[in-house]
Amino acid sequence: MTVEAAKVESVMIDCRDVDALVPFWSEILGIEERVRYPGYVWLGRAVKGGPALAFQQVPEVKAVKNRVHLDLQHSDPEAFIARVEALGGKRLDDHEAGGFRWSVLADPEGNEFCITKSE
């Protein structure tokens, strides 16, 4: 008997202030808010059939490195990083391995994500 595989519906980000993070992520990803409940917000899908990005309000502050993070691509990573910083995010580090380059960024609450040049 074959069991149907699960589909990733949403990637949920814990945060202290959904009203601060939703505009940040909506702006950098170019997707709008779709659904809101007290303490929860879902953005639309960045790609048809892909998972939605969602936010869940939690009482605690981020204390350690994320165990899961988003890897993003952009045609001009430096311009994207400048936009992230203008919206309250930060550049944390730059890396290179085997000619592949990426930067680690953080949103206004410190949630890490990466950006690399799109191919």
C-alpha positions in Angstrom: 0.0 0.0 0.0 1.4 3.4 -1.1 0.9 6.3 1.3 0.4 9.7 -0.2 3.2 12.1 0.5 2.4 15.3 2.5 2.5 18.7 0.9 4.2 21.7 2.6 1.3 24.1 3.0 3.0 26.9 5.0 6.4 27.8 6.5 5.5 29.3 9.9 7.8 31.8 11.5 7.5 32.4 15.2 7.7 36.1 16.2 6.9 38.5 19.0 5.2 41.1 16.8 3.3 39.9 13.7 2.4 43.5 12.8 6.2 44.4 12.6 7.3 41.4 10.6 4.5 40.9 8.1 5.2 44.2 6.3 8.9 43.5 6.2 8.5 40.0 4.7 5.6 41.1 2.4 7.8 43.9 1.0 11.0 41.9 0.4 9.1 38.9 -1.1 6.5 41.0 -3.0 3.6 39.0 -1.6 0.5 40.3 0.2 -1.2 39.4 3.3 -3.9 36.7 2.6 -5.4 35.6 6.0 -5.3 37.1 9.5 -6.5 35.7 12.8 -5.5 36.9 16.3 -1.8 36.1 16.6 -1.5 34.6 13.1 -1.0 36.0 9.6 -0.5 34.1 6.3 1.0 35.8 3.3 0.1 34.6 -0.2 2.3 32.1 -2.1 5.5 33.4 -3.7 5.2 30.6 -6.3 2.0 28.9 -7.6 1.6 25.6 -5.8 4.4 26.5 -3.3 4.1 26.9 0.4 2.7 30.1 2.0 4.8 32.1 4.5 3.0 32.5 7.8 3.7 34.2 11.1 2.7 33.0 14.6 2.9 35.4 17.6 4.8 33.8 20.5 5.7 35.3 23.9 9.4 34.6 24.0 12.2 36.4 22.1 14.4 34.5 19.7 17.3 33.1 21.7 19.4 30.9 19.4 20.1 30.3 15.7 17.2 29.2 13.6 17.0 25.4 12.9 15.2 26.1 9.6 15.7 29.2 7.4 14.7 30.5 4.0 17.2 30.6 1.1 16.3 33.4 -1.3 17.6 34.3 -4.7 17.8 37.8 -6.3 19.3 39.1 -9.5 21.1 41.8 -7.5 21.9 40.6 -4.0 23.6 43.8 -2.9 20.5 45.9 -3.9 18.3 43.3 -2.1 20.5 43.5 1.1 20.3 47.3 1.0 16.5 47.0 0.8 16.5 44.6 3.8 18.6 46.9 5.8 16.4 49.9 5.0 13.4 47.9 6.2 15.1 47.1 9.6 16.9 43.9 8.8 20.6 43.2 9.1 23.5 41.6 7.2 25.1 39.1 9.5 27.8 37.4 7.4 29.1 36.6 4.0 30.2 33.2 2.8 31.8 31.5 -0.2 32.3 27.8 -0.9 33.5 26.4 -4.2 32.7 29.7 -6.0 29.2 29.8 -4.6 28.5 33.0 -2.6 25.7 33.9 -0.2 25.0 36.3 2.6 23.3 35.6 5.9 20.7 38.2 6.8 18.3 38.7 9.7 14.8 40.2 9.8 14.0 42.8 12.4 13.4 40.1 15.1 16.7 38.3 14.3 15.3 35.4 12.2 18.1 34.4 9.8 17.7 33.9 6.1 20.1 33.7 3.2 20.4 35.5 -0.2 22.3 34.5 -3.2 22.5 35.6 -6.8 19.8 34.1 -9.0 21.1 32.1 -12.0 
